[in-house]
Amino acid sequence: MEIERKFLTKEVPFLLEGFVCKQIVQSYISFQPTIRIRQSNDKYFLTVKGKGHMAREEFEIAIKQQEYERLHVKIEGNEVRKKRYLIPLESGYTAELDVYEGPLEGLFTTEVEFETLEEANAFIAPVWFGEDISSDRRYKNTSLALYGKP
């Protein structure tokens, strides 16, 4: 089960240079059900996601680059390209700041994953996170791949 909250970040009040960064390219084989392939630096994954907003089922397996490339020719919609910065928070959680590239350039979102719904609902986000868009379908990566920036 994946439990996360997502925020529309307008401005990051610090430099990102010192944080772990992953270069991510994700594409969709299917939108219903959601079947995604992702390259994260030099690692590759196939993911199947259930329906939902803040909480939904997720099944992910590592795949080889060859498998990724064979699946990539079957994608629907556009690729979603982003840099993901992992930012430790004082609360013990990790913020995943996504800085989108290409057609989505200028879009920034921040996600935090939780173990339980209670933790997710109790989480008080730092001000810089911005507006909570956890339930806004327009900012799901599937929607960004299909329709671009809201």
C-alpha positions as CSV (number, residue, x, y, z in Angstrom):
1,M,0.0,0.0,0.0
2,E,1.3,3.4,-1.0
3,I,0.2,6.2,1.3
4,E,1.4,9.7,0.4
5,R,0.5,13.4,0.3
6,K,1.4,15.6,-2.6
7,F,1.9,19.4,-2.6
8,L,2.2,22.0,-5.3
9,T,5.4,23.7,-4.5
10,K,5.9,27.3,-5.8
11,E,9.4,28.1,-4.4
12,V,12.1,26.2,-2.6
13,P,13.8,28.4,0.0
14,F,17.2,26.7,-0.1
15,L,19.7,25.4,-2.5
16,L,19.2,21.8,-3.7
17,E,22.9,21.0,-4.5
18,G,23.6,19.1,-1.3
19,F,20.6,16.7,-1.5
20,V,20.5,13.2,-3.1
21,C,19.0,13.6,-6.6
22,K,17.5,11.0,-8.9
23,Q,17.0,11.6,-12.6
24,I,13.6,10.0,-13.4
25,V,11.9,9.2,-16.7
26,Q,8.6,7.5,-16.4
27,S,6.2,6.3,-19.0
28,Y,2.9,4.5,-19.1
29,I,2.0,1.2,-20.8
30,S,-1.6,1.5,-19.7
31,F,-3.7,4.1,-17.9
32,Q,-6.5,1.7,-16.8
33,P,-5.1,-0.1,-15.0
34,T,-2.1,2.1,-14.3
35,I,1.0,0.2,-15.5
36,R,4.2,2.3,-15.5
37,I,7.8,1.9,-16.4
38,R,10.4,4.0,-14.8
39,Q,14.1,4.7,-15.2
40,S,15.6,6.1,-12.0
41,N,19.3,6.9,-12.7
42,D,20.6,3.5,-13.8
43,K,17.8,1.4,-12.3
44,Y,14.6,0.3,-14.0
45,F,11.1,-0.6,-12.6
46,L,7.7,-1.9,-13.7
47,T,4.9,-0.7,-11.5
48,V,1.2,-1.5,-11.3
49,K,-0.9,0.9,-9.3
50,G,-4.5,0.7,-7.9
51,K,-7.1,3.4,-7.8
52,G,-7.1,6.1,-5.2
53,H,-5.6,9.4,-4.2
54,M,-3.8,9.5,-0.9
55,A,-3.7,5.7,-0.4
56,R,-3.6,3.0,-3.1
57,E,-2.2,-0.4,-3.8
58,E,1.2,-0.5,-5.6
59,F,3.2,-3.4,-6.9
60,E,6.7,-2.6,-8.1
61,I,9.4,-4.9,-9.5
62,A,12.9,-4.2,-10.7
63,I,13.5,-5.0,-14.4
64,K,16.5,-5.0,-16.6
65,Q,17.4,-2.2,-19.1
66,Q,16.6,-4.5,-22.0
67,E,13.1,-5.2,-20.6
68,Y,12.6,-1.4,-20.0
69,E,13.6,-0.7,-23.6
70,R,11.3,-3.4,-25.0
71,L,8.4,-2.1,-23.0
72,H,9.1,1.6,-23.9
73,V,8.1,1.1,-27.5
74,K,4.5,0.3,-26.2
75,I,4.0,3.5,-24.1
76,E,0.9,5.6,-24.2
77,G,0.9,9.4,-23.7
78,N,4.1,11.4,-23.0
79,E,7.1,10.6,-20.9
80,V,7.3,12.4,-17.6
81,R,10.8,13.7,-16.9
82,K,11.9,15.0,-13.6
83,K,14.7,15.4,-11.1
84,R,13.7,14.1,-7.6
85,Y,15.5,15.5,-4.6
86,L,15.3,13.6,-1.4
87,I,15.1,16.1,1.5
88,P,15.2,14.9,5.1
89,L,12.6,16.7,7.3
90,E,12.9,17.4,11.0
91,S,9.8,15.3,11.6
92,G,11.8,12.2,10.4
93,Y,10.0,11.9,7.1
94,T,11.7,12.5,3.7
95,A,10.3,15.0,1.3
96,E,10.6,14.0,-2.4
97,L,10.8,17.3,-4.4
98,D,10.1,16.7,-8.1
99,V,11.4,19.3,-10.5
100,Y,9.8,18.6,-13.8
101,E,11.6,19.0,-17.1
102,G,10.7,19.2,-20.8
103,P,7.1,20.2,-21.5
104,L,6.4,20.2,-17.8
105,E,9.3,22.6,-16.9
106,G,8.3,25.1,-14.2
107,L,6.2,22.5,-12.3
108,F,7.4,21.5,-8.8
109,T,5.7,19.1,-6.5
110,T,6.6,17.7,-3.2
111,E,5.5,14.3,-1.8
112,V,5.9,12.6,1.5
113,E,5.2,8.9,2.0
114,F,3.7,7.5,5.2
115,E,3.2,4.1,6.9
116,T,-0.4,4.7,7.9
117,L,-3.4,7.0,7.0
118,E,-3.3,8.3,10.5
119,E,0.3,9.5,10.0
120,A,-0.6,11.1,6.7
121,N,-3.6,12.9,8.1
122,A,-1.6,14.2,11.1
123,F,1.3,15.4,9.1
124,I,1.8,19.2,9.2
125,A,3.7,20.2,6.1
126,P,6.4,22.9,6.1
127,V,5.1,26.2,4.6
128,W,7.4,25.9,1.5
129,F,5.6,22.7,0.5
130,G,2.6,24.8,-0.8
131,E,-1.0,23.8,-1.5
132,D,-2.0,20.2,-0.7
133,I,-3.0,18.6,-4.0
134,S,-3.2,15.0,-2.9
135,S,-6.8,14.7,-4.2
136,D,-6.3,16.9,-7.3
137,R,-6.3,14.4,-10.3
138,R,-4.7,17.1,-12.6
139,Y,-1.4,16.7,-10.8
140,K,-1.2,12.9,-10.9
141,N,1.7,11.7,-13.1
142,T,-0.8,9.8,-15.3
143,S,-2.7,13.1,-15.9
144,L,0.6,14.9,-16.6
145,A,1.6,12.3,-19.1
146,L,-1.8,12.6,-20.9
147,Y,-2.6,16.3,-20.7
148,G,0.5,18.2,-19.6
149,K,0.6,21.0,-17.1
150,P,-2.8,21.9,-15.5
